[in-house]
Amino acid sequence: MVAGDVMAMLERAGADACRPDDLPAHFGVHDGQYHLSPAQAQAILDLRLHRLTGLEHEKLLQEYADKIAEIADYLDILGDPDRLRQVIREELEELVEEFGDERKTQISDSAHDLTVEDLITEEDRVVTISHGGYAKTQSLTDYQAQRRGGTGRSATAVKDEDFVEHLLIASTHATILCFSNLGKVYWLKVFHIPLASRTARGRPMINLLPLDEGERITSILPIEGYETDHFIFMATANGTVKKTDMSLFSRQRSVGLRAIELDDDDVLVGTAVTDGSQDIMLFSSEGKVVRFAESAVRAMGRTARGVRGIKLAPGHRLISLVVPKEGSKILTVSENGYGKRSETQEFPVKGRGTKGVIGMTMSERNGSLVGAEQVWDGDEMMLISHQGTAVRTRVEEVSVQGRNTQGVRVIKTRDGEALVSVSRIAEDDIDAADPVSDLDQQVSGGAPSDDIGIAAGDLADGSEARDTSDSSEGDEDPAE
């Protein structure tokens, strides 16, 4: 079959041409002509050449004419506003005719506003804030896996003189109340604190909160809600205490709020969440401690100044606020490196506003009291000197003694060096908090590490515990 035969076949078949049934048996070159094979002829048919023949040609012409007429009609509709409205009316009537039955679905307005928090997966995080003011979070699941694996402590990228000062476990949806030394409170969502590895420094708090110059966070409290039967209890360096209903802190402001009015020479020392029925312990730099029932302080407004919690001797300051819990001990440390642990039962409940009783005997050897922390067996403590020396040791290294004693040497300070603070590192948080060496570590500007971190049980220099008479038992003032 030659090309002319194929065309003739297409003419006869029209739009139904699909198989080369009219092909002769022979193909190839015969008598000087090329004869197509069945496969070759089928390939030509697959090119849809039949649409260019006969009937298909007429169909294309008719389709073209219809399109031209359609376009002209559409242009006429668009150019005639009356006809356009008529067409719209007719189409809407057709829609009503076709879909005008009663609605089966219910449409209701939603009052829910989507927030960033709704897009955050809720999970528990380990939140840490360092002494230098860097904050970060770590996944609690990662921390637990590290604990089970027992691979030990990794290095940390915080600056040498830095260490973790605040550590807590909270949900990513929880709010942290951050109290500053200037008496202000800030709200910080956990998910706003960056998730970082154990070796990362974190983000400066100044980038997370609008802190003023010289302002630093002294206390953090995680909260899930603002219950009306719970309170925020506050204590200042001048011995003032205040209890405020937690619900008064429910209205958040990005610039923070005044939590307590302070005198020019006063700073906020500590805060705690209470339920209205707990005991409060206040420690002064004089070594005195007053313990009283929380009910002795009435609830006050957010901007109130508070009432006297402890009567301070001239030149002394309140240094610690503790809400005692069952099974704990009170760790007290003096500026010259002496310390002890005492049972909470050793401290009697007295009236608010009194001088209190001796919590640690102060002497020329001890110096002033610089810190009091509630601790449990298995905890560690971090001691900081004014020269930047940081010492970390286990609380079991400090012996348990009565409250009316001087304590034992905890660290050996250099001439002219004095401790300024002590911080507790909870047993469950040791591996996640601050991977410093087990007993002690030298940081900027201190003595060699061999000269610090002396265990209490190894002392032989006469610095063992010494009982003295509690001359202040009868020296209490009546409550205001």
Secondary structure as the mmCIF struct_conf table of DSSP 4:
data_model
#
loop_
_struct_conf.conf_type_id
_struct_conf.id
_struct_conf.beg_label_comp_id
_struct_conf.beg_label_asym_id
_struct_conf.beg_label_seq_id
_struct_conf.end_label_comp_id
_struct_conf.end_label_asym_id
_struct_conf.end_label_seq_id
HELX_RH_AL_P HELX_RH_AL_P1 ALA A 3 ALA A 13
HELX_RH_3T_P HELX_RH_3T_P1 GLY A 14 ASP A 16
BEND BEND1 ARG A 19 ARG A 19
TURN_TY1_P TURN_TY1_P1 ASP A 21 ASP A 22
BEND BEND2 ALA A 25 ALA A 25
STRN STRN1 GLY A 28 HIS A 30
TURN_TY1_P TURN_TY1_P2 ASP A 31 GLY A 32
STRN STRN2 GLN A 33 HIS A 35
HELX_LH_PP_P HELX_LH_PP_P1 LEU A 36 SER A 37
HELX_RH_AL_P HELX_RH_AL_P2 PRO A 38 ASP A 46
TURN_TY1_P TURN_TY1_P3 LEU A 47 ARG A 48
HELX_RH_3T_P HELX_RH_3T_P2 LEU A 49 LEU A 52
BEND BEND3 THR A 53 THR A 53
HELX_RH_AL_P HELX_RH_AL_P3 GLY A 54 GLY A 79
HELX_RH_AL_P HELX_RH_AL_P4 PRO A 81 PHE A 99
BEND BEND4 ASP A 101 ASP A 101
HELX_LH_PP_P HELX_LH_PP_P2 GLU A 102 ARG A 103
BEND BEND5 THR A 105 THR A 105
HELX_LH_PP_P HELX_LH_PP_P3 HIS A 112 LEU A 114
HELX_RH_3T_P HELX_RH_3T_P3 VAL A 116 LEU A 119
BEND BEND6 ILE A 120 ILE A 120
HELX_LH_PP_P HELX_LH_PP_P4 THR A 121 GLU A 122
STRN STRN3 ASP A 124 SER A 130
TURN_TY1_P TURN_TY1_P4 HIS A 131 GLY A 132
BEND BEND7 GLY A 133 GLY A 133
STRN STRN4 TYR A 134 SER A 139
HELX_RH_AL_P HELX_RH_AL_P5 LEU A 140 GLY A 149
TURN_TY1_P TURN_TY1_P5 GLY A 150 GLY A 150
HELX_LH_PP_P HELX_LH_PP_P5 ARG A 153 ALA A 155
BEND BEND8 VAL A 158 VAL A 158
TURN_TY1_P TURN_TY1_P6 ASP A 160 GLU A 161
STRN STRN5 VAL A 164 SER A 171
TURN_TY1_P TURN_TY1_P7 THR A 172 HIS A 173
STRN STRN6 THR A 175 SER A 180
TURN_TY1_P TURN_TY1_P8 ASN A 181 LEU A 182
BEND BEND9 GLY A 183 GLY A 183
STRN STRN7 LYS A 184 LYS A 189
HELX_RH_3T_P HELX_RH_3T_P4 VAL A 190 HIS A 192
BEND BEND10 ILE A 193 ILE A 193
HELX_LH_PP_P HELX_LH_PP_P6 PRO A 194 PRO A 194
STRN STRN8 LEU A 195 LEU A 195
TURN_TY1_P TURN_TY1_P9 ARG A 198 THR A 199
STRN STRN9 ARG A 203 PRO A 204
HELX_RH_3T_P HELX_RH_3T_P5 MET A 205 ASN A 207
TURN_TY1_P TURN_TY1_P10 LEU A 208 LEU A 208
BEND BEND11 LEU A 209 LEU A 209
HELX_LH_PP_P HELX_LH_PP_P7 LEU A 211 ASP A 212
TURN_TY1_P TURN_TY1_P11 GLU A 213 GLY A 214
STRN STRN10 ILE A 217 ILE A 223
BEND BEND12 GLU A 224 GLU A 224
TURN_TY1_P TURN_TY1_P12 THR A 228 ASP A 229
STRN STRN11 PHE A 231 THR A 236
TURN_TY1_P TURN_TY1_P13 ALA A 237 ASN A 238
BEND BEND13 GLY A 239 GLY A 239
STRN STRN12 THR A 240 ASP A 245
HELX_RH_3T_P HELX_RH_3T_P6 MET A 246 PHE A 249
BEND BEND14 ARG A 251 ARG A 251
TURN_TY1_P TURN_TY1_P14 SER A 254 VAL A 255
STRN STRN13 LEU A 257 ARG A 258
BEND BEND15 ILE A 260 ILE A 260
TURN_TY1_P TURN_TY1_P15 ASP A 264 ASP A 265
STRN STRN14 LEU A 268 THR A 274
BEND BEND16 GLY A 276 SER A 277
STRN STRN15 ASP A 279 SER A 284
TURN_TY1_P TURN_TY1_P16 SER A 285 GLU A 286
BEND BEND17 GLY A 287 GLY A 287
STRN STRN16 LYS A 288 ALA A 293
HELX_RH_3T_P HELX_RH_3T_P7 GLU A 294 ALA A 296
BEND BEND18 VAL A 297 VAL A 297
STRN STRN17 ALA A 299 MET A 300
TURN_TY1_P TURN_TY1_P17 ARG A 302 THR A 303
STRN STRN18 VAL A 307 ARG A 308
BEND BEND19 ILE A 310 ILE A 310
HELX_LH_PP_P HELX_LH_PP_P8 LYS A 311 ALA A 313
TURN_TY1_P TURN_TY1_P18 PRO A 314 GLY A 315
STRN STRN19 LEU A 318 VAL A 322
TURN_TY1_P TURN_TY1_P19 GLU A 326 GLY A 327
STRN STRN20 LYS A 329 SER A 334
TURN_TY1_P TURN_TY1_P20 GLU A 335 ASN A 336
BEND BEND20 GLY A 337 GLY A 337
STRN STRN21 TYR A 338 GLU A 343
HELX_RH_3T_P HELX_RH_3T_P8 THR A 344 GLU A 346
BEND BEND21 PHE A 347 PHE A 347
TURN_TY1_P TURN_TY1_P21 ARG A 352 GLY A 353
BEND BEND22 THR A 354 THR A 354
STRN STRN22 VAL A 357 ILE A 358
BEND BEND23 GLY A 359 MET A 360
TURN_TY1_P TURN_TY1_P22 GLU A 364 ASN A 366
BEND BEND24 SER A 368 SER A 368
STRN STRN23 LEU A 369 VAL A 375
TURN_TY1_P TURN_TY1_P23 ASP A 377 GLY A 378
STRN STRN24 GLU A 380 SER A 385
TURN_TY1_P TURN_TY1_P24 HIS A 386 GLN A 387
BEND BEND25 GLY A 388 GLY A 388
STRN STRN25 ALA A 390 ARG A 394
HELX_RH_3T_P HELX_RH_3T_P9 VAL A 395 GLU A 397
BEND BEND26 VAL A 398 VAL A 398
HELX_LH_PP_P HELX_LH_PP_P9 SER A 399 SER A 399
STRN STRN26 VAL A 400 VAL A 400
TURN_TY1_P TURN_TY1_P25 ARG A 403 ASN A 404
STRN STRN27 THR A 405 THR A 405
STRN STRN28 VAL A 408 ARG A 409
BEND BEND27 VAL A 410 ILE A 411
HELX_LH_PP_P HELX_LH_PP_P10 THR A 413 ARG A 414
TURN_TY1_P TURN_TY1_P26 ASP A 415 GLY A 416
STRN STRN29 LEU A 419 ILE A 425
HELX_RH_3T_P HELX_RH_3T_P10 GLU A 427 ASP A 429
HELX_RH_AL_P HELX_RH_AL_P6 ILE A 430 ALA A 433
BEND BEND28 ASP A 438 LEU A 439
TURN_TY1_P TURN_TY1_P27 SER A 444 GLY A 445
HELX_RH_3T_P HELX_RH_3T_P11 SER A 449 ASP A 451
BEND BEND29 ILE A 452 ILE A 452
HELX_RH_3T_P HELX_RH_3T_P12 ALA A 456 ASP A 458
BEND BEND30 ASP A 461 GLY A 462
BEND BEND31 GLU A 464 GLU A 464
STRN STRN30 ASP A 467 ASP A 467
TURN_TY1_P TURN_TY1_P28 SER A 471 GLY A 474
HELX_LH_PP_P HELX_LH_PP_P11 GLU A 476 ALA A 479
#
